[in-house]
Amino acid sequence: MSPRQASLPSLNLDNVAVMRGNRMVLRDLSVAARSGDIIWIRGANGCGKSTFLRLVAGLLAVTSGAIHAEGRIALADENLALDANVTLEAALRFWADMDGASADARDAALTDMDLQDLAHIPVRFLSTGQRKRASIARVLTSQADIWLMDEPYNGLDSASCARLDQAMLAHTASGGIVLVAAHQPPSINVAHSLLLDKQGAAT
């Protein structure tokens, strides 16, 4: 949990719906997450898992219902959000400075995702799996209270998946919250799962 967050983090969605264009993407969503929770968001392609995380991150507006979050939020999705023309270390330093995180936090994130040997490589030269680990490291560096992970296991080998699992366990053990949108179940215990149907409703 972030040292700047005096109270324990929490996340509540109360009967939330999201309309995009003329289509109801998400509807009737009520979710409660508390400090220490890992929640698995699951469902078929196109059911709204990514939309759900972007909504919680504040990147999309609620059509109806309400969202209340206590704590800082960080999202890792298909958008790398790292400057491709600078080294990985410099790209992470930019976000660490933006988030008020320390150099130690940045270095720890590089270590946690086994990226130390790539720190001085320009981001544009990273492979798909390395870019995925870099995206996760950006979230770790942020020291946010609530992590939103969109298909974080895609492109990772078994060793990197294990490193991600350990990072999520450490985060929740210190009071954080993790929401994981993934086709496959995480290999660690989750507080509960949220299944979205093809109409974007929780079942």
Secondary structure as UniProt FT lines:
FT   TURN            3..4
FT   STRAND          10..20
FT   TURN            21..22
FT   STRAND          23..34
FT   TURN            35..36
FT   STRAND          38..42
FT   TURN            45..46
FT   HELIX           49..56
FT   TURN            57..58
FT   STRAND          64..70
FT   STRAND          73..76
FT   TURN            84..85
FT   HELIX           88..99
FT   HELIX           103..112
FT   TURN            113..114
FT   HELIX           116..118
FT   TURN            119..120
FT   HELIX           123..125
FT   HELIX           128..142
FT   STRAND          146..150
FT   TURN            152..155
FT   HELIX           158..173
FT   TURN            174..175
FT   STRAND          177..181
FT   STRAND          192..196
FT   TURN            198..199
FT   STRAND          201..202
//
